[in-house]
């Protein structure tokens, strides 16, 4: 495998993020290495699938992240969740969730259903060099629009395999993030306390090869049904 080039060390990362925060008017935000933002599909989730989605989220937040001392923010329980209130304006929700992403060292969540919000949040995590761990259901075909500098893992049954993911996050806690390139490919770097530098994505895949995500074009695609198609003016 081609050697990687270090572009941003943890020390340089502080200045890089400081400048980004200043440009976004968020210089007051401080990153916590023991916090995570756990994204979840909310707005267009079919009612019959809501409990399933929220159950996997609860397992991730309460039985994986909490077990290794990482405190997760769950948008599903926020006052701004569409299940709780629709009074907040878009800019309020955007600013609030952006702050929660930037307060956290980790970004994670299950990619099960299409979600505009989750896509925007993941791109935020990429730009601000968070340690992003994206969880894929092996049986569900996902969009191939997947940002780099992220770790993509898969499972058959998350509830049964949760202990393996506990080990993943326990390992990731030992690293500070940075940025690099392997050729022209952006990569997420990890710097440990001994001064070692690794391609963090590949390090996880090497340590947990069974969890490495592989795109499967034959996997089933989830199809969402529109119950109120009369909202399209063409149908009136």
PyMOL commands that set and color helices and strands:
alter all, ss='L'
color gray80, all
select helices_A, chain A and resi 10-23+47-68+75-77+90-103+116-127+158-172+200-207+209-211+229-231+233-235
alter helices_A, ss='H'
color red, helices_A
select strands_A, chain A and resi 5-8+32-39+71-74+104-111+131-137+151-155+176-182+185-191+197-199
alter strands_A, ss='S'
color yellow, strands_A
deselect
rebuild
show_as cartoon
